[in-house]
Amino acid sequence: MSLSHFDEKSGIVSVKTPWGRWWQTVAEVFVEVNVPPGTPGKECAIKIESKYIECRVKDKCYFKGALYKPIRVQESTWSLEERKTILFLLEKAEKYENENIWPSLLEKEYSADPYTQHEMLKKLDLEKFQTENPGFNFSGAELSKTYNNPPFLDQKEAK
C-alpha cells in the first residue's frame, strides 16, 4: 500500500478550529479553511513563508502567525476547492526528525487537545512503520506501545 493511500485507509486525526480544521502526516501539514460559498480566488490573500502563514478573504483574517515549526515553502501550496474551502498543503522542513509531531498549527494557537495529540502521535508512528515496511498494510493496526501515560488519563484519574 502506498503512503498516498495511508490516510484514506486509516482516516485522519484532525484538530477542529473556529475556521475549519488541520491535521498532519509524517511529511506534511494540511489546513482546511471554510470560507463563504462562491468565494472567488482573487479575494483570497494567502501568505506562506518558512515560519509564517496568513489566510485572509476580503476583509476577514482567518488566521496569521508563526508556524509551530518551519516548512519548505517551494513544496507547499494552497488551493480554493469548489469556491468554499481553502486547502493548504504545507511540507514539513523536518519531516523525518524523531519529534516531528506538531502539537499546534501556530506557535501559540490552534493546539490539539491532549487526547487528539495522543492519537496523532499513534497515527504518525503507524505511518512511519508503513514507510519502513512498504509491503505491509498498517492502516488498521493498533500499537501496543505505551505512550508515556498520556496527560488526558491523569486528568480523568484526578476527578
C-alpha positions in Angstrom: 0.0 0.0 0.0 1.4 3.4 -0.9 1.6 6.2 1.6 -0.7 8.3 -0.5 -3.5 5.9 0.4 -2.5 5.6 4.1 -4.8 8.4 5.3 -7.6 7.1 3.1 -7.4 3.7 4.7 -6.7 4.7 8.3 -8.5 8.0 8.5 -7.2 11.3 9.7 -6.8 12.8 13.2 -7.8 16.4 12.9 -7.9 19.4 15.2 -11.1 21.4 14.9 -10.8 25.2 14.8 -13.2 28.2 14.5 -12.5 28.4 10.8 -12.1 24.7 9.9 -9.5 22.1 10.8 -5.9 21.0 10.4 -4.1 17.6 10.5 -0.7 16.2 9.8 1.2 13.3 8.4 4.9 12.5 8.9 5.8 14.8 6.0 3.0 17.3 5.7 0.5 19.5 7.5 -2.9 20.1 5.9 -5.1 23.0 6.7 -8.7 23.3 5.6 -10.4 26.7 5.9 -14.2 27.1 5.4 -15.0 30.3 3.5 -18.3 31.7 2.3 -19.7 29.7 -0.7 -19.0 31.3 -4.0 -15.7 32.9 -2.9 -13.6 33.8 -5.9 -9.9 33.0 -5.8 -9.0 36.7 -6.4 -10.4 37.5 -2.9 -8.0 35.2 -1.2 -4.9 36.8 0.2 -2.6 34.0 1.2 1.0 34.3 2.5 3.2 31.3 3.1 6.7 31.7 4.4 9.0 29.1 6.1 7.9 30.1 9.6 4.8 32.3 8.9 1.3 31.8 7.4 -1.6 34.1 6.8 -5.0 33.5 5.4 -7.4 36.4 4.5 -10.5 36.5 2.4 -11.7 40.0 1.6 -11.5 41.9 4.9 -11.6 38.9 7.2 -8.4 37.4 8.6 -8.9 33.7 9.4 -5.5 33.2 10.9 -2.0 34.6 10.8 1.2 33.9 12.8 4.3 31.9 13.3 4.1 28.3 12.3 4.9 25.7 15.0 7.9 24.5 13.0 9.4 25.6 9.7 8.1 24.4 6.3 9.5 24.1 2.8 7.9 27.0 1.0 8.7 25.7 -2.5 6.9 22.4 -1.8 3.9 24.0 -0.1 0.8 25.2 -1.8 -2.8 26.2 -1.4 -6.0 25.9 -3.5 -9.6 27.1 -3.4 -11.8 24.0 -3.6 -15.3 24.4 -5.0 -15.2 28.1 -4.1 -15.9 27.3 -0.5 -12.8 25.7 1.1 -9.2 26.8 1.1 -6.9 23.8 1.4 -3.3 24.2 2.3 -0.6 21.6 1.9 2.5 22.5 4.0 5.6 20.4 3.5 7.4 19.9 6.9 11.1 21.0 6.8 12.0 18.5 9.5 9.8 15.7 8.3 11.8 12.7 9.4 13.0 14.0 12.8 12.1 11.9 15.8 9.9 14.5 17.3 8.2 15.9 14.2 4.7 16.0 15.6 3.2 19.4 15.6 1.1 19.9 18.8 -0.3 23.1 17.3 -0.6 24.7 13.9 0.8 28.1 15.1 3.3 28.7 17.9 0.6 29.7 20.4 -2.7 28.9 18.6 -4.8 26.0 17.4 -3.4 23.4 19.7 -4.5 19.8 19.7 -6.1 18.8 23.0 -4.2 16.0 24.9 -6.3 13.2 23.6 -6.1 14.4 19.9 -2.3 14.9 20.3 -2.0 11.3 21.6 -4.0 10.0 18.7 -1.9 12.0 16.2 1.3 10.5 17.7 0.0 7.0 17.3 -1.1 7.7 13.7 2.4 9.2 12.9 4.1 6.1 14.4 1.9 3.8 12.2 2.8 5.9 9.2 6.5 5.6 10.0 6.1 1.8 10.2 4.4 1.9 6.8 7.3 3.8 5.4 9.8 1.4 6.8 7.8 -1.7 5.8 6.1 -0.8 2.4 4.8 -4.4 1.7 2.6 -4.4 4.8 -0.8 -2.7 5.5 -0.8 -1.0 8.8 -3.9 1.1 8.2 -6.0 -0.9 10.8 -3.2 -1.7 13.2 -3.2 -1.0 16.9 0.1 -0.2 18.6 0.9 -1.8 22.0 3.5 0.8 22.8 2.9 2.8 26.0 2.8 6.4 25.1 4.2 7.7 28.4 0.8 7.9 30.3 -0.9 10.5 28.1 -1.9 13.6 30.1 -5.6 13.1 29.5 -5.6 9.9 31.5 -4.1 11.8 34.5 -6.8 14.4 34.2 -9.6 11.7 34.3 -8.0 10.0 37.3 -7.7 13.3 39.2 -11.5 13.8 39.0 
